[in-house]
Amino acid sequence: MLRLLLIFTLMLPFMTLANSLKDNNFRSDYGKAIDLYNQGEWDKPETFLPAFNIFKVLAEKGHYQSQVQLTLFYSSGLGVQVDKQKSFYWALKVAEQGKFMDIVAADYYEGSGVEQSYEKAMYWYLKDIATSPPHTSTGSRNMVALMYYKGQGVKQNYQKALQEFNKSSDLGHPTAKYFLALMYYHGHGVKQNFKEAADRLIAFDSIELEYKGHKLFLLASMYENGQGVDKDLSKALSLYQKSTLYPIDSKTDKSKSKVKQVYLELCLPEAHTLLFGVKIKCAYRDTMQPAVKRAGSVVKVEGEQYWSDTYETSKVLKDSKSLSISYTLEGNFAKAKYVFPSNLDADQVIRIRGFIARKYGSQDSIKGNAKLGEVTYKWTLDDGIRIIVYRGWPDTTTYLSFESPKHLAIYDKQREQQRKARERREYKEQSNAF
């Protein structure tokens, strides 16, 4: 992550014009390299090779801006093979000239192209802070604070970490703001104060991607438990859901587990409609699957790789042939649909409608003619679940569906997005053939 952020930083020189260079002897060639770079195509890395060749010649002559560009080319594989050792070599050349010392510090911190050394990383971060303007060295200051916080290369010292995080935060570094909130939450270097932690987390939104999920997860847990804020499970659920979008170490699975836990806590008191003993408004795939099979249904298709699980149900529900249960990508129940072959039995839909009515009362609406033609019966239950009995014409097969409107809408949207993505891939794969 640090390397990616540094690469982004390194992109900035590409956007500048050659007249920003101090050394006029290199101005023309460097400007030419910039022009060639701007003509490169990101999906064709080899198109950046002409720019690389000029940068390399200039770098070997001691031109530090070109040396900086080589660290980018070698670390990202832009026009050349990725070579972390060469990237580090040029980063060190630049640092020894007192420029971009945070790059070589990051290499030592991550062990990228060189043996990992927190001590050497700290040396270069401190040197960058000492010799660079404050607004350009906030990243280095934040790393020094982080290393004091974690005890990396130095003895763990929360007070020094707090001091450096405060300086970095004052200069606007978003990750420093997150760690200050974390220190108030845990009471590291300061008196524990949940309200101060919550206020700080709520006050800023921008944060490095590396810690985005951590921030959202922490704030969600505070809303869940009423720490520093009023307990609000709806806000907690929303934040947990957002945190799942940032796949950081074990937090992703932990976030998904929390989403399910808090969702059920909110949903179950409002849910009443049962299918195989499961409240389907709140049901997840991993709870529906065993319940369906315990009832005697036989698996035909089942698994998370499918949008729907399908079962043979002739021994479970009289006259039915199969049951398909559809789920969102998150595993929420969206729809269950029974199929009743009728063999031209036009009255079958009436019998199934009566079966449902005995349990749930009269339908809320009817459309069509039960004796001749298409017909649809609909029920909307008090927990929002929708039941539909439908028969087409002249095919008199009858369908009985249980739908969760909210999750069915999500399911339909996700399937459509997948369809469009598949079409784009197929078009791209075929586009070279015509």
PLY file of the C-alpha trace (Angstrom):
ply
format ascii 1.0
element vertex 434
property float x
property float y
property float z
element edge 433
property int vertex1
property int vertex2
end_header
0.00 0.00 0.00
2.81 2.42 0.87
4.44 1.68 -2.47
1.17 2.37 -4.31
0.81 5.69 -2.52
4.38 6.61 -3.38
3.80 5.68 -7.00
0.84 8.06 -7.01
3.11 10.76 -5.61
5.68 10.04 -8.26
3.08 10.56 -10.95
3.05 14.26 -10.20
6.35 15.07 -11.99
4.90 13.58 -15.15
2.23 16.25 -15.12
4.73 19.12 -14.99
6.32 20.83 -17.98
9.99 20.64 -18.78
10.49 24.33 -17.88
10.17 23.38 -14.20
13.60 21.75 -14.34
16.54 23.63 -12.87
19.22 22.05 -15.00
18.91 23.45 -18.48
21.32 20.86 -19.86
18.72 18.17 -19.34
15.66 20.24 -20.20
15.25 19.18 -23.82
15.73 15.44 -23.33
13.61 15.29 -20.18
10.85 17.21 -21.93
11.02 14.75 -24.80
10.72 11.85 -22.33
7.69 13.49 -20.75
6.05 13.86 -24.16
6.72 10.20 -24.96
5.36 9.18 -21.59
2.13 11.11 -22.21
1.71 9.22 -25.48
1.86 5.85 -23.68
-1.22 3.67 -23.28
-1.87 2.11 -19.87
-3.21 -1.13 -21.30
-0.06 -1.41 -23.45
2.89 -1.02 -21.04
5.43 -1.47 -23.84
4.41 1.93 -25.24
6.20 3.55 -22.29
9.56 2.01 -23.20
10.75 4.95 -25.38
10.26 7.32 -22.42
12.01 4.85 -20.11
15.07 4.70 -22.37
15.55 8.47 -22.24
14.98 8.61 -18.47
17.58 5.87 -18.01
20.25 7.76 -19.97
19.56 10.92 -17.99
19.48 9.04 -14.68
22.89 7.50 -15.35
24.20 11.04 -15.84
22.99 11.98 -12.36
19.70 13.68 -13.23
17.70 13.05 -10.05
14.25 13.69 -11.57
14.90 10.93 -14.08
16.20 8.71 -11.30
12.90 9.22 -9.50
11.05 8.14 -12.65
13.11 4.96 -12.88
11.99 3.95 -9.39
8.44 4.17 -10.70
9.12 2.25 -13.89
10.95 -0.58 -12.13
8.53 -0.85 -9.20
5.40 -0.88 -11.36
6.68 -2.72 -14.43
5.80 0.18 -16.70
7.42 -0.76 -20.02
9.96 -3.01 -18.28
9.90 -6.06 -16.05
9.23 -5.36 -12.38
12.58 -5.19 -10.60
12.35 -4.13 -6.95
16.13 -4.22 -6.51
16.69 -1.73 -9.34
13.83 0.38 -8.06
15.53 0.54 -4.66
18.92 1.26 -6.25
17.60 4.39 -7.93
15.56 5.41 -4.89
18.72 5.32 -2.81
20.58 7.41 -5.42
17.86 10.04 -5.15
17.79 9.96 -1.34
21.56 10.40 -1.13
21.02 13.70 -2.94
18.56 14.75 -0.25
15.47 14.22 -2.44
12.44 12.01 -1.97
13.91 10.29 1.06
10.52 8.89 2.00
10.74 6.52 -0.99
13.86 4.73 0.18
12.48 4.80 3.73
9.36 3.01 2.52
11.51 0.42 0.72
13.38 -0.33 3.94
10.10 -0.43 5.89
8.48 -2.90 3.50
11.61 -4.80 2.54
11.00 -3.92 -1.10
14.14 -4.55 -3.13
16.26 -4.59 0.00
16.40 -6.45 3.31
13.72 -5.07 5.62
15.10 -2.75 8.29
12.83 -0.68 10.50
15.90 1.06 11.91
17.06 2.27 8.48
13.49 3.18 7.57
13.28 5.34 10.70
16.63 6.94 9.84
15.46 8.05 6.41
12.00 9.13 7.60
13.58 11.31 10.29
16.07 12.74 7.80
13.22 13.58 5.43
11.38 15.40 8.23
14.51 17.30 9.22
15.35 18.52 5.71
11.98 18.86 3.95
9.28 21.52 4.35
6.56 20.40 6.82
3.80 20.20 4.22
5.86 17.83 2.01
6.97 15.50 4.80
3.67 14.74 6.50
3.83 11.18 5.17
7.24 10.64 6.76
6.09 12.18 10.03
3.05 9.93 10.03
5.26 6.87 9.50
7.53 7.92 12.39
4.43 8.21 14.59
3.20 4.81 13.44
6.55 3.18 14.17
6.62 4.66 17.68
3.02 3.45 18.11
3.88 -0.10 17.04
7.43 -0.21 18.38
9.00 -0.81 14.97
12.71 0.01 14.90
12.36 1.90 18.17
11.03 1.16 21.63
7.26 1.51 21.70
6.39 4.99 22.95
2.76 6.14 22.90
3.65 9.66 24.01
6.02 10.23 21.09
3.52 8.61 18.75
0.82 10.96 20.03
3.09 13.95 19.55
3.95 13.05 15.96
0.40 12.06 15.04
-0.82 15.43 16.33
1.72 17.27 14.18
0.82 15.18 11.15
-2.90 15.63 11.80
-2.49 19.40 12.08
-0.96 19.28 8.60
-4.01 17.42 7.33
-2.80 13.83 7.12
-5.98 11.66 7.23
-4.35 8.50 8.60
-2.94 10.49 11.52
-6.48 11.55 12.35
-7.55 7.90 12.40
-4.73 6.84 14.72
-5.43 9.71 17.10
-9.02 8.49 17.33
-7.72 4.95 17.88
-5.46 6.14 20.72
-8.39 7.84 22.45
-10.47 4.69 21.95
-7.87 2.40 23.57
-6.42 4.94 25.99
-2.95 4.72 24.47
-0.91 7.74 25.59
-4.09 9.57 26.63
-6.97 8.95 28.99
-9.49 6.64 27.35
-12.35 8.72 25.92
-14.92 7.05 23.66
-16.70 10.30 22.85
-13.48 11.96 21.73
-12.66 8.92 19.62
-16.11 8.89 18.02
-16.08 12.64 17.36
-12.72 12.34 15.63
-13.82 9.38 13.50
-17.02 11.12 12.44
-15.28 14.43 11.71
-13.22 13.23 8.74
-13.99 11.04 5.75
-10.83 11.05 3.64
-8.35 8.35 4.66
-5.76 6.16 2.99
-7.33 3.01 1.55
-5.14 0.88 3.83
-7.07 2.05 6.90
-10.49 2.83 5.39
-11.97 -0.51 6.43
-10.48 -0.26 9.92
-11.99 3.17 10.48
-15.46 2.12 9.29
-15.36 -1.07 11.36
-14.33 0.77 14.54
-17.04 3.41 14.14
-19.62 0.70 13.40
-18.72 -1.15 16.60
-19.09 2.08 18.57
-22.62 2.60 17.20
-23.40 -1.05 17.88
-22.29 -0.84 21.51
-23.14 2.79 22.26
-19.52 3.80 22.90
-19.20 7.59 22.68
-22.40 7.77 20.61
-26.03 6.79 21.09
-26.52 3.12 20.27
-27.85 2.87 16.73
-27.93 -0.56 15.11
-29.07 0.83 11.76
-26.01 3.08 11.52
-23.83 0.23 12.75
-25.18 -2.06 10.03
-24.60 0.55 7.32
-21.00 1.11 8.44
-20.26 -2.61 8.73
-21.61 -3.08 5.21
-19.34 -0.32 3.89
-16.34 -1.82 5.69
-16.75 -5.09 3.74
-15.79 -3.19 0.58
-12.22 -2.81 1.80
-10.48 -6.23 1.86
-7.91 -5.69 4.59
-6.45 -8.75 6.37
-9.05 -10.57 8.52
-11.31 -7.53 8.87
-13.25 -8.40 5.70
-14.59 -11.70 7.02
-15.08 -10.15 10.43
-17.08 -7.33 8.85
-19.27 -9.78 6.93
-19.95 -11.69 10.13
-20.90 -8.47 11.89
-23.20 -7.44 9.04
-25.10 -10.69 9.44
-25.19 -10.46 13.25
-26.49 -6.89 13.38
-28.89 -7.42 10.48
-30.49 -10.38 12.24
-30.72 -8.40 15.47
-32.67 -5.71 13.61
-34.69 -8.00 11.35
-35.82 -10.99 13.40
-38.29 -9.12 15.68
-40.12 -7.85 12.57
-40.12 -11.15 10.63
-42.97 -13.68 10.81
-43.27 -15.60 7.54
-41.72 -19.06 7.79
-40.46 -21.41 5.11
-39.07 -24.71 6.43
-39.13 -23.10 9.87
-36.89 -20.19 8.83
-37.99 -16.55 8.91
-37.34 -15.83 5.27
-37.31 -12.04 5.55
-34.06 -12.38 7.51
-32.83 -15.66 6.01
-29.33 -16.28 4.71
-28.27 -19.03 2.38
-26.35 -20.90 5.08
-29.50 -21.14 7.22
-31.92 -21.99 4.41
-29.88 -24.79 2.83
-29.85 -27.18 5.82
-33.49 -26.40 6.65
-34.64 -27.25 3.11
-32.72 -30.54 3.13
-33.92 -31.52 6.60
-37.48 -31.29 5.27
-36.68 -33.99 2.72
-35.91 -31.95 -0.40
-33.33 -33.50 -2.71
-30.52 -31.31 -4.03
-30.38 -30.82 -7.79
-28.13 -27.72 -7.85
-26.67 -26.05 -4.78
-23.74 -23.77 -4.01
-22.58 -20.17 -3.70
-21.36 -20.23 -7.31
-25.01 -20.30 -8.41
-27.59 -17.56 -8.13
-30.20 -20.14 -7.13
-30.27 -23.49 -5.34
-32.67 -26.01 -6.88
-34.30 -28.98 -5.16
-36.63 -31.85 -6.10
-39.69 -31.51 -3.83
-42.25 -34.11 -4.95
-42.00 -35.82 -1.54
-42.14 -32.55 0.40
-45.09 -30.65 -1.08
-47.90 -32.52 -2.84
-48.04 -32.11 -6.63
-44.88 -29.94 -6.68
-41.90 -30.92 -8.80
-39.13 -28.54 -7.82
-38.18 -25.56 -5.70
-35.61 -22.91 -6.60
-34.36 -20.46 -3.97
-32.47 -17.37 -5.11
-30.03 -15.27 -3.09
-28.16 -11.99 -3.38
-24.38 -11.99 -3.63
-24.32 -11.32 0.11
-26.36 -14.49 0.69
-29.69 -12.87 1.60
-32.87 -14.74 0.69
-34.48 -13.08 -2.35
-37.07 -15.50 -3.71
-38.33 -19.09 -3.48
-40.37 -20.55 -6.33
-42.21 -23.90 -6.42
-43.18 -25.45 -9.76
-46.41 -27.49 -10.04
-46.80 -29.27 -13.41
-50.51 -29.43 -14.16
-50.98 -31.77 -17.16
-53.68 -29.44 -18.53
-55.42 -29.32 -15.14
-56.90 -25.80 -15.29
-58.24 -26.07 -11.75
-54.88 -26.72 -10.16
-54.17 -23.00 -9.69
-57.45 -22.70 -7.76
-56.45 -25.51 -5.41
-53.04 -23.98 -4.75
-54.63 -20.56 -4.20
-56.98 -22.17 -1.64
-54.06 -23.88 0.07
-52.30 -20.51 0.56
-55.51 -18.72 1.54
-56.18 -21.20 4.36
-52.88 -20.19 5.95
-52.59 -16.49 5.05
-56.14 -15.39 4.33
-57.67 -14.06 1.12
-55.36 -12.66 -1.52
-54.84 -8.90 -1.74
-55.29 -8.90 -5.50
-56.25 -11.09 -8.41
-55.54 -10.52 -12.08
-56.89 -12.68 -14.88
-59.34 -15.55 -15.18
-58.82 -18.68 -13.11
-61.05 -20.75 -15.42
-59.54 -19.64 -18.70
-56.26 -17.82 -19.39
-53.48 -16.39 -17.30
-54.19 -15.65 -13.64
-52.15 -14.17 -10.78
-53.01 -14.07 -7.07
-50.94 -11.85 -4.75
-50.59 -11.55 -0.98
-48.48 -8.97 0.87
-47.91 -10.13 4.44
-47.42 -7.93 7.50
-43.63 -8.43 7.47
-43.41 -7.36 3.81
-43.02 -10.82 2.31
-44.92 -11.17 -0.96
-46.61 -14.43 -2.04
-47.60 -14.98 -5.68
-49.55 -17.82 -7.25
-49.33 -17.66 -11.04
-50.54 -19.76 -13.93
-49.86 -19.06 -17.60
-51.87 -20.09 -20.64
-52.11 -22.36 -22.55
-49.35 -23.96 -20.49
-51.18 -24.47 -17.20
-48.08 -25.09 -15.07
-48.60 -23.28 -11.75
-45.92 -21.39 -9.82
-45.92 -20.50 -6.13
-43.40 -17.82 -5.11
-42.31 -16.27 -1.82
-40.46 -12.99 -2.35
-38.52 -10.55 -0.19
-39.06 -7.33 -2.21
-35.99 -5.52 -0.85
-33.55 -8.34 -1.52
-35.23 -9.37 -4.76
-34.57 -5.87 -6.11
-30.91 -6.18 -5.09
-30.75 -9.66 -6.64
-32.17 -8.42 -9.96
-29.75 -5.48 -10.02
-26.75 -7.68 -9.28
-27.70 -10.16 -12.00
-28.08 -7.33 -14.50
-24.69 -5.91 -13.54
-23.14 -9.36 -13.97
-24.79 -9.74 -17.37
-23.44 -6.40 -18.59
-19.96 -7.18 -17.27
-20.02 -10.52 -19.08
-21.08 -8.82 -22.32
-18.23 -6.30 -21.98
-15.71 -9.12 -21.45
-17.05 -11.05 -24.42
-16.93 -7.96 -26.60
-13.35 -7.23 -25.58
-12.33 -10.84 -26.24
-13.97 -10.81 -29.67
-13.09 -7.26 -30.73
-9.75 -8.26 -32.26
-11.49 -10.69 -34.62
-13.23 -8.02 -36.69
0 1
1 2
2 3
3 4
4 5
5 6
6 7
7 8
8 9
9 10
10 11
11 12
12 13
13 14
14 15
15 16
16 17
17 18
18 19
19 20
20 21
21 22
22 23
23 24
24 25
25 26
26 27
27 28
28 29
29 30
30 31
31 32
32 33
33 34
34 35
35 36
36 37
37 38
38 39
39 40
40 41
41 42
42 43
43 44
44 45
45 46
46 47
47 48
48 49
49 50
50 51
51 52
52 53
53 54
54 55
55 56
56 57
57 58
58 59
59 60
60 61
61 62
62 63
63 64
64 65
65 66
66 67
67 68
68 69
69 70
70 71
71 72
72 73
73 74
74 75
75 76
76 77
77 78
78 79
79 80
80 81
81 82
82 83
83 84
84 85
85 86
86 87
87 88
88 89
89 90
90 91
91 92
92 93
93 94
94 95
95 96
96 97
97 98
98 99
99 100
100 101
101 102
102 103
103 104
104 105
105 106
106 107
107 108
108 109
109 110
110 111
111 112
112 113
113 114
114 115
115 116
116 117
117 118
118 119
119 120
120 121
121 122
122 123
123 124
124 125
125 126
126 127
127 128
128 129
129 130
130 131
131 132
132 133
133 134
134 135
135 136
136 137
137 138
138 139
139 140
140 141
141 142
142 143
143 144
144 145
145 146
146 147
147 148
148 149
149 150
150 151
151 152
152 153
153 154
154 155
155 156
156 157
157 158
158 159
159 160
160 161
161 162
162 163
163 164
164 165
165 166
166 167
167 168
168 169
169 170
170 171
171 172
172 173
173 174
174 175
175 176
176 177
177 178
178 179
179 180
180 181
181 182
182 183
183 184
184 185
185 186
186 187
187 188
188 189
189 190
190 191
191 192
192 193
193 194
194 195
195 196
196 197
197 198
198 199
199 200
200 201
201 202
202 203
203 204
204 205
205 206
206 207
207 208
208 209
209 210
210 211
211 212
212 213
213 214
214 215
215 216
216 217
217 218
218 219
219 220
220 221
221 222
222 223
223 224
224 225
225 226
226 227
227 228
228 229
229 230
230 231
231 232
232 233
233 234
234 235
235 236
236 237
237 238
238 239
239 240
240 241
241 242
242 243
243 244
244 245
245 246
246 247
247 248
248 249
249 250
250 251
251 252
252 253
253 254
254 255
255 256
256 257
257 258
258 259
259 260
260 261
261 262
262 263
263 264
264 265
265 266
266 267
267 268
268 269
269 270
270 271
271 272
272 273
273 274
274 275
275 276
276 277
277 278
278 279
279 280
280 281
281 282
282 283
283 284
284 285
285 286
286 287
287 288
288 289
289 290
290 291
291 292
292 293
293 294
294 295
295 296
296 297
297 298
298 299
299 300
300 301
301 302
302 303
303 304
304 305
305 306
306 307
307 308
308 309
309 310
310 311
311 312
312 313
313 314
314 315
315 316
316 317
317 318
318 319
319 320
320 321
321 322
322 323
323 324
324 325
325 326
326 327
327 328
328 329
329 330
330 331
331 332
332 333
333 334
334 335
335 336
336 337
337 338
338 339
339 340
340 341
341 342
342 343
343 344
344 345
345 346
346 347
347 348
348 349
349 350
350 351
351 352
352 353
353 354
354 355
355 356
356 357
357 358
358 359
359 360
360 361
361 362
362 363
363 364
364 365
365 366
366 367
367 368
368 369
369 370
370 371
371 372
372 373
373 374
374 375
375 376
376 377
377 378
378 379
379 380
380 381
381 382
382 383
383 384
384 385
385 386
386 387
387 388
388 389
389 390
390 391
391 392
392 393
393 394
394 395
395 396
396 397
397 398
398 399
399 400
400 401
401 402
402 403
403 404
404 405
405 406
406 407
407 408
408 409
409 410
410 411
411 412
412 413
413 414
414 415
415 416
416 417
417 418
418 419
419 420
420 421
421 422
422 423
423 424
424 425
425 426
426 427
427 428
428 429
429 430
430 431
431 432
432 433
